[in-house]
Amino acid sequence: MSMSRVHDLDLSFLSADTARSVAETMQALATPSRVRILSRLCAGPCSVGRLAQEVEMEQSAVSQQLRVLRHLGLVVGAREGRNVIYALHDDHVRALLTEAVSHTEHLRLGLAASLAGQALEPAT
């Protein structure tokens, strides 16, 4: 599905399987270290060693988080010689992180409160 079609999705009622799958995907954002790793990968592919340096984590911890992210289908790895280079799975992952950060910033700035009242008004 293309990114332009994402707004065509009917979110009014998700099946139990879809809801479970989405919840598992959203778990990736439940850990600051995974968010930082995904954020760094938004800038481009990277080796585990370089990721560890740039997100200021132990290499073993980065590897463990990458396994989780790979299992969730959010990152992919490709072997280059003795290194594995990791990248975001696709642009959906970048969009997911961008929306999460945007939402957090709206909450921080108090913008969501003013918009929330509009959502509660009955449709005519």
C-alpha atoms as an extended CHARMM CRD file, in Angstrom:
* protein
*
       124  EXT
         1         1  MET       CA              0.0000000000        0.0000000000        0.0000000000  PROA      1               0.0000000000
         2         2  SER       CA              1.4120000000        3.3920000000       -0.9190000000  PROA      2               0.0000000000
         3         3  MET       CA              1.8460000000        6.1490000000        1.6290000000  PROA      3               0.0000000000
         4         4  SER       CA             -0.7080000000        8.2700000000       -0.2530000000  PROA      4               0.0000000000
         5         5  ARG       CA             -3.3600000000        5.5960000000        0.3450000000  PROA      5               0.0000000000
         6         6  VAL       CA             -2.8080000000        5.4300000000        4.1090000000  PROA      6               0.0000000000
         7         7  HSD       CA             -5.5770000000        7.9850000000        4.6840000000  PROA      7               0.0000000000
         8         8  ASP       CA             -8.0160000000        5.7660000000        2.7710000000  PROA      8               0.0000000000
         9         9  LEU       CA             -7.9100000000        3.1140000000        5.5140000000  PROA      9               0.0000000000
        10        10  ASP       CA            -11.1300000000        2.6020000000        7.4680000000  PROA      10              0.0000000000
        11        11  LEU       CA            -10.0990000000        2.8200000000       11.1090000000  PROA      11              0.0000000000
        12        12  SER       CA            -13.6500000000        2.8260000000       12.4730000000  PROA      12              0.0000000000
        13        13  PHE       CA            -13.4500000000       -0.8230000000       13.5290000000  PROA      13              0.0000000000
        14        14  LEU       CA            -10.3570000000       -2.9930000000       13.4970000000  PROA      14              0.0000000000
        15        15  SER       CA            -10.4580000000       -6.7650000000       13.6860000000  PROA      15              0.0000000000
        16        16  ALA       CA             -8.9210000000       -8.4260000000       16.7320000000  PROA      16              0.0000000000
        17        17  ASP       CA             -6.0210000000       -9.7100000000       14.6070000000  PROA      17              0.0000000000
        18        18  THR       CA             -5.3160000000       -6.2790000000       13.1530000000  PROA      18              0.0000000000
        19        19  ALA       CA             -5.5440000000       -4.6380000000       16.5770000000  PROA      19              0.0000000000
        20        20  ARG       CA             -3.1140000000       -7.2100000000       18.0190000000  PROA      20              0.0000000000
        21        21  SER       CA             -0.6720000000       -6.6760000000       15.1640000000  PROA      21              0.0000000000
        22        22  VAL       CA             -0.8300000000       -2.8880000000       15.5060000000  PROA      22              0.0000000000
        23        23  ALA       CA             -0.3250000000       -3.1300000000       19.2790000000  PROA      23              0.0000000000
        24        24  GLU       CA              2.7600000000       -5.2990000000       18.7630000000  PROA      24              0.0000000000
        25        25  THR       CA              4.1430000000       -2.7700000000       16.2920000000  PROA      25              0.0000000000
        26        26  MET       CA              3.4600000000        0.1190000000       18.6470000000  PROA      26              0.0000000000
        27        27  GLN       CA              5.4100000000       -1.7130000000       21.3810000000  PROA      27              0.0000000000
        28        28  ALA       CA              8.5330000000       -0.6670000000       19.5120000000  PROA      28              0.0000000000
        29        29  LEU       CA              7.8520000000        2.8900000000       20.6210000000  PROA      29              0.0000000000
        30        30  ALA       CA              7.4380000000        1.8580000000       24.2620000000  PROA      30              0.0000000000
        31        31  THR       CA             11.1870000000        1.8700000000       24.9250000000  PROA      31              0.0000000000
        32        32  PRO       CA             13.2460000000        5.0770000000       24.6050000000  PROA      32              0.0000000000
        33        33  SER       CA             16.2680000000        3.1210000000       23.3650000000  PROA      33              0.0000000000
        34        34  ARG       CA             14.2720000000        1.6600000000       20.4490000000  PROA      34              0.0000000000
        35        35  VAL       CA             12.8790000000        5.0960000000       19.6130000000  PROA      35              0.0000000000
        36        36  ARG       CA             16.4180000000        6.5000000000       19.5600000000  PROA      36              0.0000000000
        37        37  ILE       CA             17.6210000000        3.6480000000       17.3290000000  PROA      37              0.0000000000
        38        38  LEU       CA             14.7340000000        4.1700000000       14.9060000000  PROA      38              0.0000000000
        39        39  SER       CA             15.3670000000        7.8990000000       14.9690000000  PROA      39              0.0000000000
        40        40  ARG       CA             19.0210000000        7.3850000000       14.0560000000  PROA      40              0.0000000000
        41        41  LEU       CA             18.0690000000        4.9840000000       11.2650000000  PROA      41              0.0000000000
        42        42  CYS       CA             15.8260000000        7.7010000000        9.8080000000  PROA      42              0.0000000000
        43        43  ALA       CA             19.0960000000        9.4140000000        8.8420000000  PROA      43              0.0000000000
        44        44  GLY       CA             20.2290000000        6.3350000000        6.9150000000  PROA      44              0.0000000000
        45        45  PRO       CA             21.5290000000        2.7550000000        7.2070000000  PROA      45              0.0000000000
        46        46  CYS       CA             24.0600000000        2.0440000000        9.9220000000  PROA      46              0.0000000000
        47        47  SER       CA             26.1420000000       -0.7600000000       11.4370000000  PROA      47              0.0000000000
        48        48  VAL       CA             25.5280000000       -1.9780000000       14.9860000000  PROA      48              0.0000000000
        49        49  GLY       CA             28.8380000000       -0.5380000000       16.1870000000  PROA      49              0.0000000000
        50        50  ARG       CA             28.1660000000        2.8820000000       14.7440000000  PROA      50              0.0000000000
        51        51  LEU       CA             24.5830000000        2.8270000000       16.0690000000  PROA      51              0.0000000000
        52        52  ALA       CA             25.9000000000        2.0050000000       19.5410000000  PROA      52              0.0000000000
        53        53  GLN       CA             28.2550000000        4.9820000000       19.4290000000  PROA      53              0.0000000000
        54        54  GLU       CA             25.6820000000        7.3990000000       18.0740000000  PROA      54              0.0000000000
        55        55  VAL       CA             22.8660000000        6.4670000000       20.4870000000  PROA      55              0.0000000000
        56        56  GLU       CA             25.3490000000        6.1130000000       23.3730000000  PROA      56              0.0000000000
        57        57  MET       CA             24.4660000000        2.5160000000       24.2640000000  PROA      57              0.0000000000
        58        58  GLU       CA             26.4370000000       -0.6820000000       24.6700000000  PROA      58              0.0000000000
        59        59  GLN       CA             26.7210000000       -2.6500000000       21.4320000000  PROA      59              0.0000000000
        60        60  SER       CA             25.1150000000       -5.7170000000       23.0210000000  PROA      60              0.0000000000
        61        61  ALA       CA             22.0980000000       -3.6320000000       24.1040000000  PROA      61              0.0000000000
        62        62  VAL       CA             21.7380000000       -2.1850000000       20.5970000000  PROA      62              0.0000000000
        63        63  SER       CA             21.9130000000       -5.6820000000       19.1160000000  PROA      63              0.0000000000
        64        64  GLN       CA             19.2020000000       -6.8760000000       21.4830000000  PROA      64              0.0000000000
        65        65  GLN       CA             16.9130000000       -3.9550000000       20.5690000000  PROA      65              0.0000000000
        66        66  LEU       CA             17.5850000000       -4.4910000000       16.8600000000  PROA      66              0.0000000000
        67        67  ARG       CA             16.4600000000       -8.1110000000       17.2070000000  PROA      67              0.0000000000
        68        68  VAL       CA             13.1460000000       -6.8840000000       18.6490000000  PROA      68              0.0000000000
        69        69  LEU       CA             12.7650000000       -4.2460000000       15.9200000000  PROA      69              0.0000000000
        70        70  ARG       CA             13.5930000000       -6.8100000000       13.2210000000  PROA      70              0.0000000000
        71        71  HSD       CA             11.0420000000       -9.2520000000       14.6800000000  PROA      71              0.0000000000
        72        72  LEU       CA              8.4010000000       -6.4990000000       14.5820000000  PROA      72              0.0000000000
        73        73  GLY       CA              9.2390000000       -5.7930000000       10.9280000000  PROA      73              0.0000000000
        74        74  LEU       CA             10.4780000000       -2.2600000000       11.5870000000  PROA      74              0.0000000000
        75        75  VAL       CA             14.1110000000       -2.6870000000       10.5390000000  PROA      75              0.0000000000
        76        76  VAL       CA             15.9960000000       -4.8640000000        8.0810000000  PROA      76              0.0000000000
        77        77  GLY       CA             19.6020000000       -5.9520000000        8.1410000000  PROA      77              0.0000000000
        78        78  ALA       CA             21.9530000000       -6.7510000000        5.2680000000  PROA      78              0.0000000000
        79        79  ARG       CA             25.3690000000       -8.3230000000        5.6660000000  PROA      79              0.0000000000
        80        80  GLU       CA             28.2820000000       -6.3210000000        4.2640000000  PROA      80              0.0000000000
        81        81  GLY       CA             31.4510000000       -8.2920000000        4.8380000000  PROA      81              0.0000000000
        82        82  ARG       CA             31.7240000000       -8.8990000000        8.5720000000  PROA      82              0.0000000000
        83        83  ASN       CA             29.1550000000       -6.2360000000        9.4680000000  PROA      83              0.0000000000
        84        84  VAL       CA             25.3780000000       -6.1530000000        9.3660000000  PROA      84              0.0000000000
        85        85  ILE       CA             24.0080000000       -2.8400000000        8.1840000000  PROA      85              0.0000000000
        86        86  TYR       CA             20.5640000000       -1.9530000000        9.5240000000  PROA      86              0.0000000000
        87        87  ALA       CA             17.9640000000        0.2930000000        7.9360000000  PROA      87              0.0000000000
        88        88  LEU       CA             14.3060000000        1.1530000000        8.3990000000  PROA      88              0.0000000000
        89        89  HSD       CA             12.0660000000       -1.4650000000        6.8090000000  PROA      89              0.0000000000
        90        90  ASP       CA             10.2630000000        1.1710000000        4.7150000000  PROA      90              0.0000000000
        91        91  ASP       CA              8.8320000000        4.7080000000        4.7470000000  PROA      91              0.0000000000
        92        92  HSD       CA              5.9120000000        3.5690000000        6.9230000000  PROA      92              0.0000000000
        93        93  VAL       CA              8.3250000000        3.2200000000        9.8430000000  PROA      93              0.0000000000
        94        94  ARG       CA              9.5920000000        6.7620000000        9.3000000000  PROA      94              0.0000000000
        95        95  ALA       CA              5.9800000000        8.0200000000        9.1310000000  PROA      95              0.0000000000
        96        96  LEU       CA              5.0620000000        6.1280000000       12.3190000000  PROA      96              0.0000000000
        97        97  LEU       CA              7.9600000000        7.6850000000       14.2340000000  PROA      97              0.0000000000
        98        98  THR       CA              7.2940000000       11.1270000000       12.7510000000  PROA      98              0.0000000000
        99        99  GLU       CA              3.6370000000       11.0010000000       13.8040000000  PROA      99              0.0000000000
       100       100  ALA       CA              4.5360000000        9.8070000000       17.3030000000  PROA      100             0.0000000000
       101       101  VAL       CA              7.0610000000       12.6290000000       17.7520000000  PROA      101             0.0000000000
       102       102  SER       CA              4.6210000000       15.1620000000       16.3040000000  PROA      102             0.0000000000
       103       103  HSD       CA              1.8730000000       14.0040000000       18.6650000000  PROA      103             0.0000000000
       104       104  THR       CA              4.2350000000       14.2170000000       21.6390000000  PROA      104             0.0000000000
       105       105  GLU       CA              5.2280000000       17.7570000000       20.6620000000  PROA      105             0.0000000000
       106       106  HSD       CA              1.5720000000       18.7740000000       20.2850000000  PROA      106             0.0000000000
       107       107  LEU       CA              0.8780000000       17.4660000000       23.7870000000  PROA      107             0.0000000000
       108       108  ARG       CA              3.9520000000       19.2030000000       25.1750000000  PROA      108             0.0000000000
       109       109  LEU       CA              2.8880000000       22.5060000000       23.6370000000  PROA      109             0.0000000000
       110       110  GLY       CA             -0.7220000000       22.1110000000       24.7500000000  PROA      110             0.0000000000
       111       111  LEU       CA             -2.0480000000       22.0680000000       21.1910000000  PROA      111             0.0000000000
       112       112  ALA       CA             -3.9390000000       18.7970000000       21.5740000000  PROA      112             0.0000000000
       113       113  ALA       CA             -6.2000000000       20.2130000000       24.2920000000  PROA      113             0.0000000000
       114       114  SER       CA             -7.6160000000       22.8880000000       22.0040000000  PROA      114             0.0000000000
       115       115  LEU       CA             -8.2000000000       20.4030000000       19.1950000000  PROA      115             0.0000000000
       116       116  ALA       CA             -9.7510000000       17.7570000000       21.4530000000  PROA      116             0.0000000000
       117       117  GLY       CA            -12.8580000000       19.8680000000       22.0560000000  PROA      117             0.0000000000
       118       118  GLN       CA            -13.4710000000       20.0780000000       18.3270000000  PROA      118             0.0000000000
       119       119  ALA       CA            -13.4340000000       16.2820000000       18.0030000000  PROA      119             0.0000000000
       120       120  LEU       CA            -16.1700000000       15.9260000000       20.6110000000  PROA      120             0.0000000000
       121       121  GLU       CA            -18.6820000000       18.1650000000       18.8480000000  PROA      121             0.0000000000
       122       122  PRO       CA            -21.5510000000       16.1750000000       17.3000000000  PROA      122             0.0000000000
       123       123  ALA       CA            -21.6260000000       15.9560000000       13.5300000000  PROA      123             0.0000000000
       124       124  THR       CA            -24.5520000000       17.6200000000       11.7950000000  PROA      124             0.0000000000
